[in-house]
């Protein structure tokens, strides 16, 4: 096999190897609100997954900017302690991608969008109606991730889900089951690439 030592690689090389290997990654398209300016922020992140089920916890890691400052989403989450996490399919792919651009903090990513913002049930942050799945969440735990010199390089948020919303066409109400092929979520690969679920294989787990 081809071998590399991570300590001998640049940040760019480590990023390429991680994002090229750990695929596909689910996308958390999250809306947050700056409690001071009331500006609504929307941004996608693929360092995202499940943490626990007894308390419904999800994780979201947000890298710092090149100058070491927090991104707007991270700052909003830390201040307001809440956000709405959406999953992405083809219907909202282009709109999601547009919000990945670097906007000034005083401009909301959805200002020029045709997307519909809807009120949440438990929190003050609005959600995006067109997304097939959305989850209202509150901050459960926060951790600064530091490098070997003690500089913060990423902000890790553990969020507790308080409300779930599913589009009717992707959900089996009787079984309370999300239909993955109907959902057809977009997953993140490396570079500018995304993927769909291509083939589902069922294998019974051993006892």
C-alpha positions as CSV (number, residue, x, y, z in Angstrom):
1,X,0.0,0.0,0.0
2,X,1.0,3.6,-0.5
3,X,2.0,5.1,2.9
4,X,2.2,8.7,4.2
5,X,3.0,10.0,7.7
6,X,0.5,12.7,8.6
7,X,3.2,14.7,10.4
8,X,5.1,15.1,7.2
9,X,2.0,16.4,5.2
10,X,0.7,19.9,4.7
11,X,-2.7,20.9,6.0
12,X,-4.0,20.8,2.4
13,X,-2.7,17.2,1.9
14,X,-4.3,16.0,5.2
15,X,-7.5,17.7,4.1
16,X,-7.4,16.0,0.7
17,X,-6.7,12.5,2.3
18,X,-9.4,12.9,5.0
19,X,-12.2,14.2,2.7
20,X,-11.3,11.8,0.0
21,X,-11.3,8.8,2.2
22,X,-14.1,9.5,4.7
23,X,-17.0,9.4,2.2
24,X,-19.8,9.8,1.7
25,X,-20.4,12.4,4.4
26,X,-23.9,13.7,5.3
27,X,-24.4,17.4,5.0
28,X,-25.8,19.6,7.8
29,X,-27.3,22.6,6.2
30,X,-27.9,24.7,9.2
31,X,-29.7,28.0,9.8
32,X,-28.7,30.2,12.8
33,X,-29.5,33.7,13.9
34,X,-27.2,36.3,15.2
35,X,-28.9,37.4,18.4
36,X,-27.4,40.9,18.1
37,X,-28.2,41.8,14.5
38,X,-31.1,39.3,13.9
39,X,-29.4,38.4,10.6
40,X,-30.3,34.8,9.5
41,X,-27.3,32.7,8.5
42,X,-27.4,29.5,6.4
43,X,-24.4,27.3,5.7
44,X,-23.6,23.7,4.8
45,X,-21.1,21.6,6.8
46,X,-20.1,17.9,6.2
47,X,-18.2,17.3,9.5
48,X,-21.5,16.1,10.9
49,X,-22.9,13.0,12.4
50,X,-24.9,11.2,15.2
51,X,-23.5,11.2,18.8
52,X,-26.2,9.5,20.9
53,X,-29.8,8.2,20.9
54,X,-30.9,8.2,24.6
55,X,-30.6,11.9,24.3
56,X,-30.9,12.6,20.5
57,X,-27.5,14.3,20.0
58,X,-25.8,15.2,16.8
59,X,-22.3,16.6,16.2
60,X,-21.2,19.5,14.0
61,X,-17.6,20.6,13.7
62,X,-16.8,24.0,12.1
63,X,-13.3,24.8,11.1
64,X,-11.9,28.3,12.0
65,X,-11.2,30.8,9.3
66,X,-7.7,31.4,8.0
67,X,-7.3,34.3,10.5
68,X,-8.4,32.1,13.4
69,X,-11.8,33.7,13.8
70,X,-15.0,31.8,14.2
71,X,-17.3,31.4,11.2
72,X,-20.6,33.1,11.5
73,X,-22.5,29.8,12.1
74,X,-20.2,28.9,15.0
75,X,-20.5,32.3,16.5
76,X,-24.3,32.3,16.2
77,X,-24.5,28.8,17.7
78,X,-22.4,29.8,20.7
79,X,-24.4,33.0,21.3
80,X,-27.9,31.8,20.6
81,X,-27.4,28.2,21.6
82,X,-29.7,26.9,18.9
83,X,-30.1,26.2,15.2
84,X,-32.1,24.2,12.6
85,X,-30.2,21.4,10.8
86,X,-31.5,20.4,7.4
87,X,-30.6,17.5,5.2
88,X,-30.2,18.1,1.5
89,X,-31.5,16.5,-1.7
90,X,-31.6,17.5,-5.3
91,X,-34.5,19.9,-4.8
92,X,-32.3,22.2,-2.7
93,X,-28.8,21.3,-3.9
94,X,-28.1,24.5,-5.8
95,X,-29.5,26.7,-3.1
96,X,-27.4,24.8,-0.5
97,X,-24.3,25.3,-2.6
98,X,-25.0,29.0,-3.0
99,X,-24.9,29.4,0.8
100,X,-21.4,27.9,0.9
101,X,-20.0,31.2,-0.4
102,X,-18.1,33.5,1.9
103,X,-20.6,36.3,2.8
104,X,-19.8,39.3,5.0
105,X,-21.3,38.9,8.5
106,X,-23.8,41.7,7.9
107,X,-25.4,39.9,4.9
108,X,-27.6,36.8,5.3
109,X,-27.1,34.0,2.8
110,X,-30.8,33.7,2.2
111,X,-31.4,37.4,1.4
112,X,-31.6,36.9,-2.3
113,X,-33.0,33.3,-2.1
114,X,-36.4,32.1,-3.2
115,X,-36.5,29.6,-0.3
116,X,-39.3,29.8,2.2
117,X,-38.4,30.3,5.9
118,X,-40.8,28.8,8.4
119,X,-41.2,29.4,12.1
120,X,-39.8,26.7,14.4
121,X,-41.8,25.0,17.2
122,X,-39.3,25.0,20.1
123,X,-36.6,27.6,19.2
124,X,-36.6,31.0,17.7
125,X,-34.4,30.2,14.6
126,X,-36.5,29.6,11.4
127,X,-36.1,26.6,9.2
128,X,-36.1,26.1,5.4
129,X,-39.4,24.6,4.3
130,X,-38.1,23.2,1.0
131,X,-35.6,20.9,2.7
132,X,-36.8,17.2,3.0
133,X,-35.7,16.9,6.6
134,X,-35.1,19.4,9.3
135,X,-34.3,19.2,13.0
136,X,-34.7,22.0,15.6
137,X,-31.7,21.7,17.9
138,X,-30.3,23.4,21.0
139,X,-26.7,23.5,22.1
140,X,-25.9,20.6,24.5
141,X,-22.1,20.9,24.7
142,X,-19.3,22.9,23.1
143,X,-15.6,22.2,22.8
144,X,-12.8,24.2,21.3
145,X,-10.5,21.9,19.3
146,X,-6.9,23.1,19.6
147,X,-3.7,22.3,17.7
148,X,-0.4,21.2,19.3
149,X,0.5,24.8,20.0
150,X,-2.8,25.5,21.8
151,X,-4.4,27.5,19.0
152,X,-8.1,26.9,18.4
153,X,-8.5,25.3,14.9
154,X,-12.1,24.1,15.0
155,X,-15.3,24.5,17.0
156,X,-17.1,21.3,17.9
157,X,-20.8,21.5,18.8
158,X,-23.0,18.8,20.3
159,X,-26.6,19.6,19.5
160,X,-29.7,18.1,21.1
161,X,-32.6,17.6,18.6
162,X,-35.9,18.8,20.0
163,X,-38.2,18.6,16.9
164,X,-38.1,16.5,13.7
165,X,-39.8,17.4,10.4
166,X,-40.1,15.0,7.4
167,X,-41.5,15.6,4.0
168,X,-44.5,13.3,3.5
169,X,-43.2,11.7,0.4
170,X,-40.1,10.4,2.2
171,X,-41.7,9.0,5.3
172,X,-43.7,5.8,6.1
173,X,-46.1,7.0,8.8
174,X,-47.2,3.5,9.8
175,X,-43.6,2.2,10.4
176,X,-42.2,5.6,11.4
177,X,-39.5,5.0,8.9
178,X,-37.6,7.3,6.6
179,X,-37.5,6.0,3.1
180,X,-33.9,6.4,2.0
181,X,-34.5,6.0,-1.8
182,X,-37.3,8.6,-1.6
183,X,-35.2,10.9,0.5
184,X,-32.2,10.4,-1.9
185,X,-30.0,12.6,0.2
186,X,-27.0,14.4,-1.2
187,X,-23.7,13.4,0.4
188,X,-20.4,15.2,0.3
189,X,-17.3,13.8,-1.4
190,X,-14.0,15.7,-1.9
191,X,-13.4,18.8,-4.0
192,X,-16.6,19.9,-5.8
193,X,-18.1,16.5,-5.8
194,X,-21.3,15.1,-4.3
195,X,-23.1,11.8,-4.5
196,X,-26.4,10.0,-4.1
197,X,-27.4,6.6,-2.7
198,X,-26.6,4.3,-5.6
199,X,-27.3,0.8,-4.2
200,X,-28.8,-0.4,-0.9
201,X,-27.6,-3.8,0.4
202,X,-29.3,-5.5,3.4
203,X,-27.2,-7.8,5.5
204,X,-28.6,-9.3,8.7
205,X,-26.5,-8.4,11.7
206,X,-25.2,-11.3,13.9
207,X,-26.6,-11.7,17.4
